[in-house]
Amino acid sequence: MTPTTMFSFANFIVMPMWLLMIFLPKWKLTRYLIDFKVIPIVLSAIYIFYIIQSMMDNGLMDFGSLASVKELFTKENAVLAGWIHYLAFDLLVGMWMVSKNKELGIHKALMAPCLFFTFMFGPLGFLLFMTLKTIKNKIG
């Protein structure tokens, strides 16, 4: 599978999970996928493959300076691995938020923006959720 095709595949498999977490967080299938981390495990396997490919093509990765990281992101396999890294970890954060909300009980209408922003902007959605969590804990 080409890196371009894998990029499309990775994007394709995360979208339904985000939609399930936003619209059907308590559904049995959603809970199964969250509890067993199915999609992040698949993404992790793909990530490992492309990291190894990148190291085989370009040698060890240097994260010691901004310039060296910038250089890494000019290599197709490294960029793809980096993108899959974002997809996997943002999804794990979203799954944690949904799981944590089982005990918090934040309304779906408030959780939806948290999850959307986590999907689109990672730390922004996480910060929004943590703010709501703090407010909820102080009120309740």
N, C-alpha and C positions, 0 to 999 in steps of 0.2 A: 504494500500500500504506500502510495507517495505521501510525503509530508503534507501536501495540500489536501489530499483526501482525508488523512488522519486529523488534520485541523478541523475539517468539516464534520467528521464523525464525532470528535470530542465535543464540539459545540452542540451537536445534535443530541447526544446522550445526556447532557446536563440540563437542557431546557425543560424536558418533561418533569424532571425531579424538582426544579424550582417551582414550576406551576403546581405540582402536587403539594409542595410545602406551603405555598401561598393559599391555594384554594381548598385543598382537602388534607389538612395536616393531621387529622385524626383517623383518616381512612386506613384500613388494615394494610393495604399495599404500601401506602406511604410510610406507615410505621415500620413495616418490614424492611423497606429500602433504607430507612434511617437507622434502624437498630443494627442491621448487618452491614451498613456502609457499602452497599453493592457498587454504586457508581464511583465513589472515591477509590475503591479497590481496583476497579477496571482502569480508571485514570492513572493510578499509581503504577500499574504494570506497563501501561503505554509510556508513561514518563520515564521509567527505568530504561526501557528500550531506546528511547530517543536520547537520553543522557549518555548511554553507552555508545550509541552511534556517533554522537557529537564528539565524545572523547576519542573514539577510534579515528575519526576524521581529522581532529584538530588538537589532540593531546589533552593534558589536564587543563581544567578551567581555573582561571585566575580571578578571584573575587577581591583582590587586595586593593584595588583602586577603582574609582568611578570610570576612568579611561579603559581599564581592562574589562570591566563589566560591559561597558558600551561596545567594546570590540566583540565580546561573546555574542551580543545580540545582533551581530551582522551575519552570523552563521545560521543557516536554515534549521538544522536539527536542534541547535541550542535555543533558538527562538521558539520553536514548537514545544520543546520541553518546558521552557519558561511559561508559555501560555497554559499548558496542561497543569503545571504547578499552580498557577493562579486559579484555574477552574476547580481543581481538586480541593485546595485549601479554603477557598471561598465557600464551596459547597459544604465542607466539613463544618465551617463556622455557622452556616445557615442551618445545618442539621442540629448542631448543638443548641442554637437559639430556639428551634422548634421543640426540641426535647426539654430544654429548660422551661419553656413556656407551659409545659404540662402542669408544673407546680405553681407557676406565677399566675396564669390565667389572663394574660394580656389579650384584649379583644383582637380578633382577626383583622379588623380594619386598621388597627395600629401596628400589628405584626407585618402586614403586607408591605408597607413602605420600608420597614427594617430589612425584610428579606430582599426586596427589589434593590435597595441600595447596597446590600451586601453582594448581591449578584453583579451589579454594575460597577460598584466603587469600593468593594471590600470593607476596609476599615471605617468608612462613613456609615454603612449600615450597622456594623458592629457597635460603633459609638452610639448611634441612635437607640439600638436595643438596650445597651447598658444604661443609658439615660432613663429609658422607660422602666427598666428593671429596678433601678434605684428609686425612682418615684413610686413605683408600685410597692416596693418594700417599705418605704416610709409611710405610705398611706395605710397599707394593710398590715 
